[in-house]
Amino acid sequence: MGSNEREYCKEYTGFEMMLVSACRQIKNDDIVFNAFHWPFLAVHMAKLLHCPDLFFVLEVGLFQDELPRPIKMPYSISDPVLVPNSLFVGDSIDALSILQRGEITVALLSTSMVDKYGNCNTTVVGPYEKPIYRLPGGGGATEIAGMAKRLIWLIDEHIKRKLPEKLDFITDPGYLEGYDSRIKAGYPLDTGPETIVTPFCIMKFDPESKEAYLDALHPNISIEQVKENTGWDLKIAKEIKQIDPPTLKEIEVCRQTMRDAIDQYFILKPEWTTYL
């Protein structure tokens, strides 16, 4: 193991920490449903860092076990650069069928807001019939949230507006109203949100109530800071884990991935790119 794989970075942004934490959730033997936006970056990083055998599926029907050559960040799930290295080129029916068969072990999704039961809203702010804002909608995320065995939500800002107690509209299902409500609604038993990753922390879901709770803190973040910026009375694990900072290798790959994303017209806020 190289020295930069053991040494930790001392300066990094919360956004970088979120990407690194999300990347660490992915296992080498996973079959990932790879979604656009921040999941693109986290999966890309995992493949370069610790998951050489990772297999991933894109909603448009591309099945892959390698990154594009030369390595670059696609600008979307429809970028033609993805095609030459794909094992199979099909359509959305092919991609969603492998999801429906229960073969996707983990899916990552980024979202504008998620509630305490892991439900997501990307449809409207305010009443559906007369909203304050109309959002872009779920695309294929509704199917992914409904059928992936492990679902990881990525939230790029830990603020109450993005983590409300209750949503105006449920676009993508988490545990609905908690407890067994997801199962009663007809979703498979072995599916549902596993983790919420934010710049502050990692949240997990209580196995009985299905409510999100604080499981682990990112470095230099306090429990009070997390609770003050969460829209519900966040419960705390009996033993809070402390997450390691990014290693020098992780931050090197993270920052190169962010630069590649910017080159492909991803929009990153200036405060996220301080160290690029």
N, C-alpha and C positions, 0 to 999 in steps of 0.2 A: 504494500500500500504506500503510495507516494505521500510526501510530507504535507502537500496541500489538501490531501483527503482527510488528514487528521487535525489540521489546524483550522480554527474558526475565524470567520470574518468578524471584524470589530465594528464596521460601519455598513449599514444597509437600510433600506426603506421597509416600511410595513408591507408594501405591495410585493417586494422581493421575498420577504419572509413568507407571505401567503403562498406565492408560487412554489417556493422550496418545500413548505409543509405539504401542499397538495401533491407535489411530485413524489414525496416520500410515502404517500398513501398507496402508491401503485406498486404491485408486486411483479416480479419477473415472469411468472406463469399466468398472469392475468390475460383475459380477453377483454379489451377495452372498447367501449363505444365512444369514439373520439368526436367531441362536439366543438363547434366553432367558439371563438373568442378565447377567454383565459384557459379553458381546458386544452386547447391546441398547444399552448405554451408549456403547460405542466406535463403533458404526455410527451412532447418533444424532448423536454429536459430529462424525464425518466428514462427514455430510450437511450439517451447519450450517457447517463450517469450510472444506472444500476439495473436496467431492464433490457439487456441485449436481445432477449428472446421474446419481447413483448409483441403481442398480436393485436392489431386494432382494426376496427370497422368504422367506416364513415357512412353517414346517412345516405349519401348519394349512390351507395352500392360498391364502394371500393374496399377491398380486403387487403391488408398490408402487414408485413412483418419487417419492413425496412423503411427508413426515411428516404425522401427524394435524394437523388444523386445528381449533381453535387448537393450537399446538405443545405437546404434553405427552408425558410418558413413559408408555407403556402399562404396566399392572401385570403382564401376561403376554402370550404370543403369541395368546391367545384374547380379549383385551380388545376389546369391541365398538367402542371408539373407533378401532380400526384399519380397520374395514370401509368407512366412507363414502369415504375417499380411495384405496381400492384400485382398481387397474386391472382386477383379476380376483379373484373370490371363488370358490374351489373347495374342495377337501379335500386331505388329506395325500397321496393318490395323485397329484394334480396337481403338488404341490410336489416330491415325491420323483422323479417322472418327469423333470422338468427337470434334477434332479441326476443321474439315471441316464444321461440323454442327453449328459452332459458339458458342459452349458452354464453351470454354476456355476463362476466363476473363482476365488472365494475364499470360505472359510467360517471363522468365528470361533467357538470353543467355550471355555467356562470349565470347569474340572475340579478335582476334589479332589486328584488326583495323576497325574503323568505320568512315565514312565521315560526312560532315555537313548535309546531308539529311538522316542520319541514315542507310545508306547502309553498308553492312559488306563484307569484303574480307577474306576468309580463304582458297583460292585456289592457287594463285600465287603471287610472287613479281616479277614485270617486265612483259614483253609481254607474253601472254598466250602460244604462239607457241614456244618461247625460253626464258623461265623465268630464273631469277636469282635463285629463290627458288621455289620449289613446296610445298605447304602447305597441311594439311591433308584433306581439303574439308569441306563441310557443314554438311554432314550426314543428319539428319532430321531437321536441323535448317532452311533450306530454306522453308520448309512447315510451320514451326512454325512462322517464320518472315512474311510469306505471309498471315497467317490466324488468328493469335492471336489478340484479341481485344485491349489489351495493351501489348506492348513489351518493356521490360527494358533491355538495354545493360549494361553489366558490363565490364569496362576496368581497368585492374589492375595497369597500369602506365599511368599517364597523360603526354604524350610526343608527339611531332609533328608526329613522325613516326607512332604512333598508332591512331592519330587523323588527318589524311591528308584531304586536301580540296577535292581531287578526288582520287578514287581508281584505281588500275590497272585492277581490275576485281570485279564484283559484284556477290558474292556468295549468300547472303541472302538479300532480298529486303527491303529497308527502303522506303523513299519517292522518290526513283529513281533520277529524275532531279528536284525535287521540284514541288511546286504548285499542279496541278491535274494529274501529270504524272503517279502516282501510280494507280489512278482510271482508267485512259485511258488504262493502261496495263492490266486491268481486275481484280484487287484485290478488295475484298469487301470494301464497303464504311466505315464501322465502325472498320477498322483494321489499324495497323501501329505502328511505334515506338512512345512511350510516353516519355521516359526518358533515358538519358545516365548517369550512375553513375561512377565516377572516384574517386581516392583518394583525389582529390582537390575539387570536386564540383558535383552539379547536373545540367544537361542541360535538357531543355524542347524544344519542337518544335513549331515554329510559326504556328498558325492555317491557315494562308493564304499561305505563301511562303514555309512552311514545313522545313525551315532551323533551325538547332539547335542553341539555344541561352543560355547564362548563366543565370540560374534561382536562384541558391542558392549556397553559399560558405560553405565549411567545416571550422571548427574553425582554426584560425591562417593562413588562406590562403587568399591572396589578389587577387583582380580583375586582376592586372598586371601580377601576377604569372600565373594565368590561361591563359590569352591571349598570353603570351610569349611562352607557351608550347602547344598551339593549332595551327594546321596547316592551319587554315583559319582565316579571320578577324572576330573573334567571336563577335556577337552582344550581348548586355547586357540588361537584363530586366530593366524596369523603376525603380523598387524597388527590389533590391537584398535581398533575404532572407538569414538569418544567421542560419545555422543548429546547433542544440545542439550537444555537445560532447556525446559520449556513456555514458549511465548511468553505475553505478557499476554492475548492474544486466546484462545489455547488454554486457559489456566487459567480464564478467565472462563466459557467455554462448558462446560468440564469441571465446574466447581463448580455451575453452574446445572443441568446434567444430573444431578449427584449429588443436589442438592436435590429435583429433580423425582422422582428415583427413590425417595428417602426418603418423599416425599409419597404415593407409590404402594406403600408397604409393603416396599420393598427394605430389607434389613437390612445396614447398613454399620457396621463396628466404629468405636468412638469415635476411635481413633488415625488412622483414615482421613479423618475429618471435622474435623480440627483447625482448618482455615482456613475452614470454611463459616460 
